[in-house]
Amino acid sequence: MRGQFRFKDDFVYKMPVHFSGHPFYPVRVVYGDMTCISVPFETDPESIARFVPEAFELLKPRVDVQYSNCRDVDWMAGGEYRLIQASVPVRYMGNGEGLEGDYVLVIWENKACPIIGGREEDGMPKLYADIPSERHKEEHWYTGASYEGCTFLSMDFHRQEEVELKSGAVESHREINFLGWRYIPDLGKGGAALSQATLYPQEMDVVRMWTGEGSLNWTDLGEERHPGQFPIIRELARLPVVRWMEASMFQGSARLNVADSRVLS
């Protein structure tokens, strides 16, 4: 008997496609309870520009490494997951929009579902890692990321002053254009089946925020301990730290405007 599954042009599918499929509708998913720690640092412009596609202009030699504990996630039926991402401020130069945002270098997440959707649907460079919840002793907060028992990143934040909600520092966290590159390799040969810049807009409603001092400690695991991701970890570990910039911790909720994601022409 011949197969009976057929694609519908106006439907959205997830792999494996033959079990899924629904009409497209504008999705704006809500993350009801988030705790984030952001540790930025200034680096050498040429060192970081090597990882930014030529369609973008590097605005500042700044790398922002952010941990997020995402809870009360509506599309996960109130579930939770955690992530650590690294990004740099850029402007898209491929058209006349002059769109500015953060180009995402890598995102580690500790569950499969957000990885699958974010990679295929929004062009975000998501990978798996074990990421524990943030812990603290007094005002020293810390977390990290590991792979099969081998820690490759430790993040520390020494919380100092709370910021008033109406200050410019809090407002700067409300809207962000995350920019990525969606790439699907061709089969059986070199080259790409799909290669395009993408926009993934998000919003953060901050209810509390603190500033302080942060630091990152990368551990190069080597190919034998992390054969899939060791080049990423090694390159981030080798980025020169010109100076640590003011770190921050904030709590609130977020909205991921999936319906506004698009390919940048």
Secondary structure, DSSP 4 states (H G I P E B T S, - for coil): --------TTEE--SSGGG--EE-----EEEEEEEEEEEEEE--HHHHHTTS-TTEEE-SSEEEEEEEEEEEEGGGTTEEEEEEEEEEEEEE-SSSS--EEEEEEEEEESSHHHHHHHHHHH---EEE-B-PPPEEETTEEEEEEEETTEEEEEEEEEEEEEPPTTSHHHHTTSEEEEEEEEEEEPSSSSSEEEEEEEEEEEEEEEEEEEEEEEEEEE----TTT-TTTHHHHHHHHHS--SEEPPEEEEEEEEEE-GGG-EE--
